[in-house]
Amino acid sequence: MSQLELDRGDAATQRALAGLIGAIGDAGFAGGALEALNAPLQAASWSVYRVWRDRTPVLHCSASRGVADTTGDCFRAYQDGLYRRDRSFDRVDAAGAPGHVAVLHMRAEDAPNSDHRERIYRRHRVLERLSAAARDDDGSLLAVNLYHHEHQGPFSGVERERFEAIAPLLMATVKRHLALAERKAPADPREGLQRACPALTARELDVCERLLRGWSHDGIAADLGLSVATVKTYRARAFERLGLHFRSELFARFGGIGAAG
């Protein structure tokens, strides 16, 4: 790599870090951070989620750039049960103590199983994933994932090197943003939803509150004594009132608060 290329890479990395820091605490963090990350490398989408060994995963934020945003659909498939067989983050525990940021690379063909590969990667034309992942003291794992889609081809060696260089600061930035978002969010998610949209009905609040806790549609239906179709109807109505399209937007706006079922 020439000195000119190195200088350009350093400048791009500095722009990315400045953009990431500037987006902390902003309601549009997901989109702004992805835009910033596209200075040192190219990613058509990204997602930030937390997984546990014994609980349903939670999507904190996600966004896409230059492609239809299907990150919410991908995570719903993951949350629907794929996470139970996901061994792609096992290397994190071997890489160091809690808090250590591991950098992982996975191609579609390396997905944990055929269902994972077909329902997330093939269906949505995702080619590769670069992840910065760290285990927290509570046992949960926070994963920051950048994706190349089929039209982009594989991540280049330079892109992977740049991602590895910024991974610790990227993780720190994401954690800081999530901490601020949690501090701003009301302790009671129902209160936050009502404050944002007084027109939400009791049932719409019931459904959104459980979505924020990481519940699946099936779990919500069983808990409320409704059909899955009815739950999805309440969800659609609530999202329309709130001006949302995807579950990821609900989490970005009101904050994921873990899973309860």
Secondary structure, 3 states (H helix, E strand, C coil): CCHHHHHHHHHHHHHHHHHHHHHCCCCCHHHHHHHHHCCCCCCCEEEEEEECCCCCCEEEEEEECCCCCCHHHHHHHHHCCHHHHCCCCHHHHHHCCCCCCEEEEEEHHHCCCHHHHHHHHHCCCEEEEEEEEEECCCCCEEEEEEEEEHHHCCCCHHHHHHHHHHHHHHHHHHHHHHHHHHHHCCCCHHHHHHHHCCCCCHHHHHHHHHHHCCCCHHHHHHHHCCCHHHHHHHHHHHHHHHCCCCHHHHHHHHCCCCCCC
